[in-house]
Amino acid sequence: MAASIILGVNRLGNGLVRNDSSVEPFLFDAFGEMLHAVLSGKCQDIFEKITQSDVFNIYNFDALNDEEFNVAVRLIDQYVGGKTPETHNEELVWNYWKNFAKPFIHQDPRFQAG
């Protein structure tokens, strides 16, 4: 069964379009492990908002307000950029984040560079 990661929204004309992706369960699990390592404890409220639907195999960045969204993105960027993947699953998550998620995140109106 596929799982979903809802990355945010993108302006399209006068409306907004949700940016999400269906991922294989192993990538969903590995992404969840990364979220736990990055956000659990330090930013527990953000972690809980993103993962509140994980029982339905959904991680949801769309649930975050502007500030929370940017904090989560910044912390994940620091984690992914400051650490070498130690396992194959970590490498897959890093590649997913850098090459797939980030371009969509940059299109989200909540995103603030820096």
Stockholm file with secondary structure:
# STOCKHOLM 1.0

chainA/1-114         MAASIILGVNRLGNGLVRNDSSVEPFLFDAFGEMLHAVLSGKCQDIFEKITQSDVFNIYNFDALNDEEFNVAVRLIDQYVGGKTPETHNEELVWNYWKNFAKPFIHQDPRFQAG
#=GR chainA/1-114 SS CCEEEEEEEEEETTEEEEEEEEECHHHHHHHHHHHHHHHTTTTHHHHHHHHTTGGGTEEEGGGSCHHHHHHHHHHHHHHHHTSCCCSHHHHHHHHHIIIIIHHHHHHSTTCCCC
#=GC SS_cons         CCEEEEEEEEEETTEEEEEEEEECHHHHHHHHHHHHHHHTTTTHHHHHHHHTTGGGTEEEGGGSCHHHHHHHHHHHHHHHHTSCCCSHHHHHHHHHIIIIIHHHHHHSTTCCCC
//
